[in-house]
Amino acid sequence: MSQRRRTSAVPLSQKRASKGSQARDDSGEDYSFTQPTSSQVQRGLERLTSAQLDQKMAEVVQFILIKDQKKIPIKRADIVKHVMKEYRNIYPEVIKGVTQTFEQVFGLKLVEIDTKNHMYILINKLEPVPADENSMDPGNPGNPRTGLLFVILSIIFMKGGVVKESVVWNTLKKLRVEPGGKHEVFGDVKRLITEEFVRQKNLEYVRIPHTDPPEHEFRWGVRAEKEVSKMKMLQFVSQLHDQEPQTWSQQYNEATADPNSQRPRNV
């Protein structure tokens, strides 16, 4: 009888806490986050400006890019804890925009590989192809820097082979990748693009004659011309716009004449 009394003397709240703690340890899930309802999401969005929403999406993109460098699955709980915080009620809307950003800008797909513990990985949106570590093939971005380079190369290609640097900067600013700032993933963005990518012969950075103040334009470098499949790049752009590659007749003709596009590859 006395033994029963001692057993039942444990407070019920303590039992619940112990059980909850064990569940957290087993699954790794953050129970402080519950999936918001559609009405909660809507109310959360009504309190934000479009600029605030874009900023939060950009922060999540950067967080995932940083985490992905270790090639370890990214937990939803970590995204909520470190980035979303008081914005957690709009998490479904933010992650939807983040997924679109990865697909349309980096050619990557954010995939939830564990629906119980909510864990994500980034994979190539295009079919993988064999490539060495330094390859710049758009079907195998490999890392965030290569993804950034692919964005710039695709802009140049779709604009006819040459583009003013202001167009490139304006496109990257949509991802909060500022040419004059220090980025968590890319470091000094302008130095990376105008010096390192140029030194690697992936880009050409040429001053436009008779411009005051000086203006520059970007072209594909020799290395990119030799390594990047223009047809694969055009197919990628076509997928994003849900169009046939032939829609862009100039780019299609250039891609079909590209020896890199004709080179056989084993998937």
N, C-alpha and C positions, 0 to 999 in steps of 0.2 A: 504493500500500500504506500509506504513512504517513497519507494522508488518511483511509483507512478506520479506522485505529487511533484517530485523533483523534475521529472521529464516534462510534465505539463506546465511547469513554472516558467519555461522559456517563452518570452513574449511573442505573440503572433507576428508583430511587426518585424521582429528580428528574423523569424523564420522566412518571412516573405523577402526580406532584404537579402538573406543568404541565398535563397533560391534565385532571385533576380541576378545576383552577382555571378552565380554559377552559369546561368544562361548567357550572360554577357561574355564570360570567359570561353564558353564552348563555341559560340557562333562568331564572336568578334563584332557583332552588330552593336550599333550605338542606339540604345533604347530611348535616348532623349529626343530622337528624331522619328516622327511618325509621318507617313505619307499624307500630305495635305489633301483636302477635298478640293473639287473644282471651284467651289464658292470661296474657299480660303485663298486659293491661288488668285482668283479674280480680284478679291479685296486687296491682296498684297500688291498686285500690279497697278491697281488704281492709286496707290499711294506713292508710286514711283514715276519719274519722268523716263522717257525713252533713253536719254543719255545715261541715267543711273543704271538702267537695265543693261545697256551695252557695256558699261564699265564692269558690271558684275560678271557678265559673260566673258569678257576679256580676261578678268582675273582668274576665272575657272580654267580657261584655255591655258593660260600660263602655268597654273598650278599643275595641271595634268601633263603638260609638256615637260616640266621639271621632274615630276615623279616618274614619267615614262623613260627617262634616261637610264634608270636602273633596271628597266624591263621587269618590274614587279607589278602585279595587279594593283589598281588604285581603288581604295575603298570609298564608297559613298559617305561613310561616316567621317572620313578624313576631309573630304570636300566640304561637308557641312560644318565640321568643327573649325577648319582653318580658313575657309573662304566665305561660305554662305552666312554663317552666324545668324544675325537677326533677320537675314533675308531668306531663311529656310522655307518659309511658306510659299515662295515662288520657285522652289527648286525644280519642279517638273518643267516649267517654262524655260528656265535658264539652261538646263541640261539639253533641252530640245534645240535651243539656239547654238549651244556649244557643239553639239553633234553636227549640225549643218555647217558650222565654221570649219571644223576639221575636214569635212568632206569637200567643201567648195574651195577652201584656201590651201590646205596642206595635202589634199589627196589621201587623207587618212580616215579611218572609220572607227568611231568609239563604240565598242561592243561590250555589253554586260554579260560576262561569262558565268556569273554566279548570281542567280536571281534571289537566292535566300539571303546571302550575306551582302549582296549588292556590290560586286567588284567589277571593275572595268579594265579593258586593255585597249591599246591603239593598234590597229592593223592597217596594212596597205589596202586602199580602196580598189586599186587596180590589181590585176593578177601579178603575182611575184615572178621575177625572172632572175636567172643567175647573174650575179654581179660581184665585182670585188669590193673591198671595203671603201674605196674612194670613188666608186662608180656614181655617175650623176644621172642614171636612167630614171625617168619619171615614174616607172612602174615599181621602183624600189627606192623610195626616199631615204630609208635607212635611219635617219636621225633628224631632229628639228632643223639643224642648219641646212641639210640637204633639202628638206621641205621648203625652207625659206628660199633657197636658190631656185627650186622648181617653180615657185610662185612667180619669181622675177622673170625666169626664162619663158614661162607661158605668156606673161604680159607682152614681152618683146615679140614673141612669135605671132600672137594674135593681132598685134598692131603693125605687122608688116616687116618685122626684122629690126626696127629701130624705134626707140621711145625716149622721150625726155625724162630726165631723172625726177622731175616734179610729179609725173604720172605714177612712177614707182613709189615715191614717198607717200603720196595721197592714198594709194592702195594699202600700203603697209600700216598707215595710221589707223585704218579701220580695225586693225588687230591690236591697237595700242603699241605698235612697234615703231617707236619714234627715232628718226635718224640722228637727232641731237642728244639722245639720252642713253642711259646705261640700262640695258635690258637684262632681266634675270637669267634668261637662257642664252641670248646671243651676245651679251656684253655690249661693246661699242658697236652699234648697228651700222653706222655710216662707215666706220673703218672696216668692218667685216665685209660689207658689200663692195665698197669702192677700192679697197686695198687687197684684202685676202682673197676674195673671189676673183679679182682681176689678176692677182699674182698666180693663182691656180689656173689661169687661162680659161676660166668658166665664163667670165664676162669681159667685155671691153667697155671702158669708161672714157669717153672722148669729149673734148671740149668742142662746142659748136662755134665755128668761126664768127668773128665780128659781133660777139655778144658782150654787152656791158650793162650790168655786171655779168661776169662769166656764167654761161650755162653749159650743162653737159648732157650727153645722151648715152644710153646703154645699148649695146649690141651683144649678140652671143659671142663668146670667146672660142678660140680654136679647140679647146678641150671639149666644150659643150657640143660643138659642131660634130666632133668625132664620136662622142659617147651617147648623146641623147637621141632617142627615136622620136622624130617629129610626128610620125603617124600615131604613136602611142599617146603623145601629148594631145594631139587633136582628138583622139578617141575619148580621152579623159574630159576635155572641154565639152565634147558632144554629149557625154553622159550627164554632165551637170545641167546642160540646157535642154536635155531630152530632144536632141536633134540628130540628124544624120551627119556624119563628117563632111559629106559633099555640100552641105549648106554653106560652108565657107570655101568657096571654089578656089580662091587664091592659095589659101593654106593647104587645101587638099592636094592641089597640083604639086605644091612644094614638098609635101609630105610623101607623096607617092614616088617622087624623084629622089628622095633622101636615101642614100645607101644604108644608113643605120636602120631604116624602116624595113628594108628588104633583107637584112641579115637574119638568117634563121636563128630562132631562140627556142630552147626547150623549157616549157613551163614546169 
